[in-house]
Amino acid sequence: NALWVPAGFAHGFLAMEGDSYLMYKCTSPWVAEAERTIRYDDAKLGIAWPFEPIQVNQKDLEAPGFDDAEKNFSV
């Protein structure tokens, strides 16, 4: 399966099964200082996650809520 996400569009995922893999095909090289995050469970986003994640990486745990996040998501 594949999903196209436009440049600058916030996106995230929740693996529903063990041994899941996510691969990105990007239009340009990754630039660390251009990366932005939004807190995945911010109520303002209105995402009905099917269950609480078992594991969340530190960067996502420390991400700001939508109102506090930088809004310039395009590079």
C-alpha positions as CSV (number, residue, x, y, z in Angstrom):
1,N,0.0,0.0,0.0
2,A,1.1,3.6,-0.6
3,L,-0.1,7.0,0.5
4,W,1.0,10.3,-1.1
5,V,1.5,13.1,1.5
6,P,2.0,16.6,0.0
7,A,5.1,18.5,0.9
8,G,4.5,20.5,4.1
9,F,1.5,18.4,5.2
10,A,1.6,17.2,8.8
11,H,1.3,13.4,9.0
12,G,1.8,10.6,11.5
13,F,1.0,6.9,11.9
14,L,0.1,4.3,14.4
15,A,1.3,0.7,13.7
16,M,-1.7,-1.6,14.3
17,E,0.4,-4.8,14.3
18,G,3.8,-5.9,15.6
19,D,6.7,-6.1,13.1
20,S,5.3,-3.1,11.1
21,Y,7.5,-1.1,8.8
22,L,7.1,2.4,7.4
23,M,9.2,3.6,4.5
24,Y,9.3,7.1,3.1
25,K,10.0,8.1,-0.5
26,C,10.9,11.8,-0.4
27,T,11.2,14.5,-3.1
28,S,14.4,15.9,-1.5
29,P,17.0,14.9,1.1
30,W,15.9,15.2,4.8
31,V,17.0,18.4,6.5
32,A,16.9,18.1,10.3
33,E,16.4,21.8,11.0
34,A,13.4,21.8,8.7
35,E,11.6,19.1,10.7
36,R,8.5,20.1,12.7
37,T,6.3,18.2,15.1
38,I,2.8,18.4,16.6
39,R,1.8,16.5,19.7
40,Y,0.0,13.4,18.3
41,D,-2.7,13.3,21.0
42,D,-3.5,17.0,21.1
43,A,-7.3,17.2,21.4
44,K,-7.4,20.2,19.0
45,L,-6.5,17.8,16.2
46,G,-9.6,15.6,16.9
47,I,-7.9,12.4,15.9
48,A,-9.7,9.3,17.2
49,W,-6.8,6.9,17.6
50,P,-8.1,3.3,17.8
51,F,-6.0,2.6,21.0
52,E,-3.3,4.2,23.1
53,P,0.2,3.5,21.6
54,I,2.4,1.1,23.4
55,Q,5.6,3.0,22.4
56,V,6.0,6.6,21.4
57,N,9.4,8.1,20.5
58,Q,10.8,10.9,22.8
59,K,10.6,13.5,20.0
60,D,6.8,12.9,19.7
61,L,6.3,12.9,23.4
62,E,8.0,16.3,23.7
63,A,6.2,17.8,20.6
64,P,4.2,21.0,21.2
65,G,0.4,21.0,20.9
66,F,-1.1,22.4,17.7
67,D,-1.6,26.0,19.0
68,D,2.1,26.1,20.1
69,A,3.6,24.5,17.1
70,E,5.4,26.3,14.3
71,K,3.0,26.7,11.5
72,N,5.5,26.8,8.6
73,F,5.4,23.1,7.8
74,S,6.7,23.5,4.2
75,V,10.5,23.7,3.5
